[in-house]
Amino acid sequence: MRKNILRHLNAIESFHSKFQKIIYIYIYTTGMGQALRSMADNSFECAAARGLVRKNAVHGEDEARLVLEESFGAHNERGESHSVTGTGDCEEKS
């Protein structure tokens, strides 16, 4: 049983490694590598200017607090709304 689990884990690890290599090759052969590096560098510069960079205590590399996901919402309303209230008294003539 343990050998089967280890064999499956090795297969998954091998697939992951091959997939990573394919992604890296795609990024660098299409020229996306330089664009991604430029975006990352600009993001770190922006974070540093705002005091959002720290040095990781474990591996000693700089880490930036960056917005990775953001969403916006808005409502557009059209039309008019009116409300009228009133009271009245009425007397009958006899």
C-alpha positions as CSV (number, residue, x, y, z in Angstrom):
1,M,0.0,0.0,0.0
2,R,2.7,2.4,0.9
3,K,4.7,1.7,-2.3
4,N,1.5,2.5,-4.3
5,I,1.1,5.8,-2.5
6,L,4.7,6.7,-3.0
7,R,4.5,5.8,-6.7
8,H,1.4,8.0,-7.2
9,L,3.0,10.9,-5.3
10,N,6.1,10.6,-7.5
11,A,3.9,10.5,-10.7
12,I,2.1,13.7,-9.5
13,E,5.4,15.4,-8.7
14,S,6.8,14.5,-12.1
15,F,3.7,15.8,-13.8
16,H,3.8,19.0,-11.8
17,S,7.5,19.5,-12.7
18,K,6.9,18.9,-16.4
19,F,3.9,21.2,-16.3
20,Q,6.0,23.9,-14.7
21,K,8.7,23.5,-17.3
22,I,6.1,23.8,-20.1
23,I,4.7,27.0,-18.6
24,Y,8.2,28.5,-18.1
25,I,9.1,27.7,-21.7
26,Y,5.9,29.2,-23.0
27,I,6.4,32.4,-20.9
28,Y,10.0,33.0,-22.1
29,T,9.6,32.0,-25.7
30,T,6.6,34.2,-26.2
31,G,8.4,37.2,-24.7
32,M,6.0,37.3,-21.7
33,G,8.9,36.8,-19.3
34,Q,10.2,40.4,-19.7
35,A,6.7,41.8,-19.4
36,L,6.0,39.8,-16.2
37,R,9.4,40.8,-14.7
38,S,8.7,44.4,-15.5
39,M,5.2,44.3,-13.9
40,A,6.7,42.6,-10.8
41,D,9.5,45.1,-10.5
42,N,7.0,48.0,-10.9
43,S,4.7,46.5,-8.2
44,F,7.6,46.2,-5.7
45,E,8.7,49.8,-6.4
46,C,5.2,51.0,-5.8
47,A,4.9,48.9,-2.6
48,A,8.3,50.2,-1.4
49,A,7.2,53.8,-1.9
50,R,4.2,53.2,0.3
51,G,6.1,51.3,3.0
52,L,4.5,47.9,2.1
53,V,7.7,45.8,1.8
54,R,9.3,43.6,4.4
55,K,12.1,41.2,4.6
56,N,11.1,37.6,5.3
57,A,12.7,36.3,8.5
58,V,13.0,32.7,7.1
59,H,14.5,33.1,3.7
60,G,15.6,36.7,3.8
61,E,13.9,37.8,0.6
62,D,11.8,40.9,0.2
63,E,8.0,40.5,0.3
64,A,5.5,43.1,-0.8
65,R,1.9,43.5,0.3
66,L,0.2,43.7,-3.1
67,V,-3.4,43.7,-4.1
68,L,-3.9,40.4,-5.9
69,E,-7.6,40.4,-6.3
70,E,-10.1,43.3,-6.4
71,S,-13.7,43.9,-7.4
72,F,-15.9,46.9,-8.0
73,G,-19.6,47.3,-7.9
74,A,-21.9,50.0,-9.0
75,H,-25.7,50.6,-9.4
76,N,-27.3,52.5,-12.2
77,E,-30.8,53.6,-11.5
78,R,-33.2,55.4,-13.8
79,G,-36.6,56.7,-13.2
80,E,-38.5,58.8,-10.7
81,S,-40.3,58.1,-7.5
82,H,-43.0,60.4,-6.0
83,S,-44.9,60.1,-2.8
84,V,-47.8,62.3,-1.8
85,T,-49.7,62.1,1.5
86,G,-52.5,64.2,2.8
87,T,-55.3,64.5,5.4
88,G,-58.7,66.2,5.3
89,D,-61.8,66.8,7.2
90,C,-65.3,66.8,5.7
91,E,-68.6,67.9,7.3
92,E,-72.0,67.1,5.9
93,K,-74.7,69.9,5.5
94,S,-78.0,68.9,7.0
